């Protein structure tokens, strides 16, 4: 029932509604995990993964039918730019869904009495930001000493960030090729990690939530957009294969469209890396 709150056609007409759908899915997932598993000695240790899993369960039907709709567009003999413009509608829907996840997860990180539901996400945050002081970071939930790793030059930092993001992009593409709509797991997981980072940055202060969201979304939105574009490219190929279209003229049209999307994803990803290195520090030293 929950997964049928909005259809792909309606999402393309009014993509901003996906913000509320994403926030609702994430909130229901947090509440369910805390209600059902918080007293379980074993499963409470996996709350962070369970929260993401429930969110994915709610989102997969929408993701599948949205990608299926985009695959149908790829075979309608549109020009390249017109086709990319059509895919833009789905991209906006995915982005609003993602932002809804981030805002809801961030809100609940701050409001919950403990961070048990985000234990895995906090561990990930500490591995990225304080690998040399991991245990202390986890013990403090990252509230103190949350500065990023310092690199010698901006060029070196740009290279390292872009290289890491390319790795994630490739993994997202491969994952979407194999599992189709299942790529939402990677994106929901990233949303929960960003939410933990926002909560840590704001020191669990609700009034600081807007500035915390701005801190990570200013470059995070184009970065995630590139992952969504790659996921869309892999997803429409996956659905085409499921339909036994391999070797047909229709399949080659889908393949060409996917290649254009992958090139666009790499360009957007590089822009997001530039923003992270040169733009974000202007606001947050």
N, C-alpha and C positions, 0 to 999 in steps of 0.2 A: 504493500500500500504506500509506504513512505517514498519508495523509488519512483512512483508514478505521479509525483506532485507537479511535474512540468514535462512537456513533450519537447523534442528537439526543434520542431517547427516553431513553437511558441518561444523557445529559448533564443532562436535566431532573430525573431521579431523584437523581443524585449530581453536582451541578454542581462541587463542589470538585475533582473529577478533572480538570477542564479546566485547572486550574493547572499540573498536571504535563504535560498535553498541550501547553499554550502554551509552557512552559519547554523542552520537548523540541523543538518545532518551531523556536523561536528559536535554540536551541543548535545544532541540525543546520544551520540556515541560516548561522550564523556560521562553523561549521567548514567547510562546503562552500565558502563564499566565500573564506575564507582559504586553503583548500587549492587551489582551482581557479584563482582570479584574482589571488592575491597577487603572482605573478611576472609578470603581464601588465602591461606598461607603461601601456597605455591603460585597460583595464578596472579596474585597481586604484584609479583615481581615482573610480570610481563604486561602490565597495564598499558604501558606506552605503545606496545605493538598491538594490543587488543583494541585500543582506541582507534588507531589507524585502520585496522581490519574492519571494524564496524562501519567506519566512514566509507571505506571502499565498497563494502557490501551494498550500502544504500546508493552509491554512485554508479556502479558498473552498468546497470540497465540503461541509464541515461547516456553514459559514455558510448556504449555499444551502438545504440540507435543513432546517436549523433554522428559517429564515425561512418556508419552504414550510409547515412544520408549524404555525407561528403564524398563517399566512394561513388555514389550514383551521379553526383555532379561532375566528377572527373571523366565521365564517359559521354558528356552531353555536347562534345565538339565546340567548346568555348575557346576563345583565345587565352593565352597564358595569363595575361594581366586581368582579364575578366574572371578567370577561374580563381586566381589568387584573391581577387576582391570578394568572390563568393565564399571562399574559405575563411575570410576575415570575420564573417559573422559567427562562425563556430569558434574561432579563436577568442573573440570577445566573451562568448558564453563560458568557455573554459577558464578564462582569466577571472571573471567575476565569481565563478565557483571557487577557484583557488583563494581569492581574497577573502571570501566568506569563511573558508576553512581557517585561514591565518587569523582573522579577527576573532572568531569564536574560540579557537584554541588559546590565543593570547589572553582573552578575557578570563577563561576558566583557569588558566595557569595562575593568574593573579588572584582570583576569587577563592579557589579551593584552599582549604586549610593546610594541605600538604601538597608536595609536588610528586607524589607517588605515581600519578597517571602520566608523568612526563619523565620518568627515570631514564628510559632509553634515550630520549631526546637530549637530556642534560648530559649524558655520557658522550653522545655524539658531539655536542657543542664543545665540551672540554677537550675531546680528542683533536678537534679542528683548531681551537684557539689557545689551548694550553697543554700541548702534548708532553712537555717536559715536567709539568706540575699537575698531572692528571688527577691523582688521588686527592690532593688538596682542593682542586677545582670542584670535583664531584662532592666532596665533603661539605663544601660551602655552597653547593648548587650554583656555582659560577657567579654569585652575586658580587664577590670581590675579585679584583684583578681580572676583569673581563676584556682587557685590551687585546687587540689582534696582534698576531705575530708581525714583527717589524722586518721589512726586507731592505736590502742595501739601496736599491733605487726603484723609482716608479716603473721603469721599463722591466726590471726583473720581476717586480710584483705583478705587473700586467701579464707577463708571460706565464707565471706560475698559476695565476687565477684563471686565465684563458685555457691553459692546458688542462687544469682540473675540471673546468666546466665542459670542455670538449669531451673528456672522458665520460662525464655524466650524460652528455648529449648522445654519445654513441651507445651507452648502456640503455638509455631511454628508447632509442630507435630500435635496437635489437630486441628489447623487452616487448615493445609494441608489435614487432613483427611476429614474435612467438606467441604472445598472449593477447594481442589485439587491445581491447578495452581494459585489460588488466594493468596497463601502464598507469592507471589512476593510483595504484598503490605507491609507486615511486613519487608521484606528485603530491599525494596526501601526506606521505612521510616527510617530504621537504617542507610542506606547510607546517607540520607539527614541530619540526626542528627550528624553523624560523620563529614560530610562536614561542618556543622555549627561549630563544635568543632575545626576543622582544621582552619577555617576562624578566629575564636576567638583567637586561639593559635598564629597564624601568625600576629594578629592585622591588618588584611586585607592588608598585604604586599605581593604582588605577588612573589617577589624574595624569600620569606620564605616559599612558597607553598611546595616545595619538602621536607623540614625538617618537616613541619607540617603533611604532608601525612605519612612520616616515623614514626612520633611520635604516630600516632593512628593506622596505618596499621600493625606495627610490631607484635602486638598481636591481632589486629582486624581481620586480614585475617584468621588465624586458628579458631578464634571465629565464624566468619561468615560461614566458611567452615562447622563447626559442625551444624549450623542452616540449611545450604543447605542440608547436609546429612539427617538430620531429616525431612526436607521438602520433600526430594526425597522418604524417607521411607513412609511417610504418603501419598504422592501423588500417588505412585504406588498402594497402597492399595485402595485409593479412586477410581482410574480408574478401578481397578479390580472389585470393587463393582458396578460401573456404568455399566460394561459389564455383570452384573448378574452372576458372577463367584463364588459367596459365596457358600461354602460347597463343591465345586469341588476340585479335586486334584491340579489343577492349582492354585486355591486360596491359598491353604496351602503352596505351593511353594513360592508364592508371600509373604505370611505372614512370612515365615522363613527368606527370604531374607531381609525383612523390619526389623525384629528383629536384624539381624546382623548389619544392617546399624545404628540402634538406639544405639547399644552398641558402635560401632565405633564413633558415634557422641559424646557420653558422654566422651569417652577417649580423643578425640581431644579437647573438651571443657575444660577439666581439664588441658590439656597441655597449652591452651591459657591463662587460669587463672594463671598458674605458670609463664608464660612469662610476663603477665601484672604486677605481684607482684615483681618478681625478676629480669627480664631482662630489661624492659622498664626504670626503675629508674636508671639503669647503664648509660643510655644515656641522660636522662632528670631527673634532681633532682627536 
